[in-house]
Amino acid sequence: MIVQGNIVDIQNKRIFKGEVEVKEGKITQIRAVEHTVENYILPGFIDAHIHIESSMLVPSEFAKIAVTHGTVATVSDPHEIANVLGVKGVDFMIENGKKVPLKFNFGAPSCVPATSFESAGAVIDSEDIKKMMENPDIKYLAEMMNYPGVIYQDEEVLQKIAWAKHYNKPVDGHAPGLRGEDLDKYIAAGIYTDHECFTYEEGLEKLEKGMKVIIREGSAAKNFEALIDLLPEYYENMMFCSDDKHPDDLLLGHINQLCERTVAKGIDVFKVLQAACINPVEHYNLDVGRLNEGDTADFIVVKDLQKFEVLQTYINGELVAENGKSFVQHVDFEVLNNFENDKKSVVDFAFHSASEKIRVIEALDGELVTNEIEADSLIKEGNLVSDVANDVLKMTVVNRYQNAEPSIAFIKNFGLKEGAVASSVGHDSHNIIAVGVSDELICKAVNLLIENKGGVCAVTTSEEKVVPLPVAGIMSDKPAVEIGKAYAELDAMAKQLGSKLRAPYMTLSFMALLVIPSLKLSDKGLFDGNTFKFTSLEVK
């Protein structure tokens, strides 16, 4: 097979007319040849940190869409399914991913459960990590979210890192806002990446101290604008990632969109492609071609180097997508889940109080971090209720692994004027999380998900819409286009109910993410992410 075009030689920062010869899945020759083809040939794009589960698609369905955008590989943390099903869930992701051409590179989840302050469906300890590190299908130790455990030298945390080092596999970081001496300790433990930087200054400090900073632009967390000006100088130590990408967003684009945005800022295209195509391969030692002779034939053909419209995607020399059409085939798989609780009653969501002030989670659009603020209570018949007029809405997290009393908090900036929304995608433990204008509607939304053993939904007094997620309560068993369309309709309904958030369900899912400050809610109670302790809803 021979493919002609303008060959983009990233390493030598040159573009020349030529052709790529492929035999048995490998590039046998790249040579300069005169021709009239205007397209450009370059290495395929790589998402340097993503939870495939957040697309609500199993790996094989994710691959169908990703290849149309020129993605040939991912560095994937199966942390979400691991918190539901443990090592069995990780094995499911690996085996399903192997059945399609896209190169999924899975890590061993380092924090299952993420903290001891929430109820998860499984535990992965250091002995499990040892066994996983022995597996050649496991490429790295996935994001070490327990940065306090690293800093204060928790024995179990350090043992997990030690096993990764023993098997010569990289350790991924996760340290939002970590600076100064604490950052020095974190790096000294052997952690050299971070995708959680949300300010230029934080990213700069981490780069200057030798870390590799991954610019994240997902469905909820968007740090591109804050960090992109670091790329011109530090392009050899930066990468791009989605972290979490919802299905409707994935249908629109992937890493190709970040390349387009970066080039539009006037940043040198070779530096952009170094971050998008080359650095992940070198840092994680991936079996992914870089458009060199002898490499596996993993490359893409694009119309130009401004919009990066993908015309063809090749993986191992196989044409897997062309002009927006995917050739990745459907894969049958067993549906696994872990969802055991009974329907709730409206009284379960009451919070009896006489407190005049309450602590409130202030959601920030496009950020995983939240603020802690105080608000006046709205009390009816002794029960704290949603204050719709002031956008201080009741929120709940319900344990989905066993029957337990729901935890209650309040959130600002969600914006609902009517109805309720709920999701069993609730990072990291994936309990049910819901927010609504009344206890009755919150209860209705929660019970709809219990009926379906997982999903995302929106309800009003007269209407309900649900996207079931039967695979671990976090992924669909349906085709990518179908789930993307259904999710987009649900997202639109949440916005019709009043939410002004760009990605209301993604934002909701992170309100239970305890490892990101400041104030969050687990199924066990309101949690202060700065002190790593529970706190009270009532302000005394």
SULBELPE-V374422 format. One line per field, one symbol per residue. ss: DSSP state (@ for helix, = for strand, . for the rest). psi: psi as a letter, one per 30 degrees, with the letter a starting at -180 (. if undefined). A space follows every 10 residues. Layout:
ss=???
psi=???
This chain:
ss=.========. ...======= ===..===== ==.......= ===.====== .@@@@...@@ @@@@@@@@@. =======.@@ @@@@@.@@@@ @@@@@@@@.. ..======.. .=........ ...=.@@@@@ @@@....=== ====..@@@@ @...@@@@@@ @@@@@@...= ===......@ @@@@@@@@.. ..==.....@ @@@@@@@@.. .======... .=.@@@@@@@ @@@@@@@=== =.=...@@@@ @@..@@@@@@ @@@@....@@ @@@@@@@@@@ @@@@...... .....=..== ==.......= =====..=== ==..==.... .......... .....@@@@. .=....==== ===......= ======..== ..==..=@@@ .=======.. ......==== ==.......= ===....... .=====..@@ @@@@@@@@@@ @@..=====. ...=====.. =...=....@ @@@@@@@@@@ @@@@@@.... ...@@@@@@@ @@......== ==..====.. ..==...=..
psi=kkklajkjje eghlklkalk kkkhfljfkk kkkkagkflk kllllkjfjk jeeffgklee eeeeeeffgg kflljkjhee fefegaeeee eeeeeeefgl ekjkjkljkf ijlelggljl flkjafeeee eeffkffjfl jlkififeee eghkeeeeee eeeeeeghkl kkljikgklb eeeeeeeffg kglkggkgle eeeeeeefgg lkkjjkjafe kjgeefffff eeegffgllk ledkjleeee felbfeeeee eeefggkkee eefeeffeee eeeghkikkg hlkflkijll klelgefhkk ekkkkhfkjf kkhfkkgklk kklkjklijj llllleffgk jklgkfklkk kjkjkglfll lklklkkjkk hgkklkieeg hjkkllkkkf flklkklkak kkgegkflal llkgjjkffh lkklklflee eeeeeeeeee efhkaklkla ffkkkkjkif jggfllglle eeeeeeeeee eeeeefffkg keieeeeeff fgjffklekl klfflkkjfe fhlllkekj.
